[in-house]
Amino acid sequence: MHVVPHSHDDVGWRTTVDGYFDGTTKNIQWTNVKTELTTVMEALEMNPARKFSEVEMKFFSLWWKD
């Protein structure tokens, strides 16, 4: 069995894409995808053997441009 950590943040499900990405709509649903991806990337850099799958490419593309 292989366990691969992943993220599944629906784009625009209960709030806007930006609201999920930067965490500005905590009254609707708390999440901050930008912080999530930054933290994951730091962990991956510290241990290249780790793996991670980001389901929503929209969020990854926003993070990559930032």
Secondary structure as UniProt FT lines:
FT   STRAND          6..7
FT   TURN            11..12
FT   HELIX           17..22
FT   TURN            26..28
FT   HELIX           33..46
FT   TURN            48..49
FT   STRAND          53..54
FT   HELIX           57..65
//
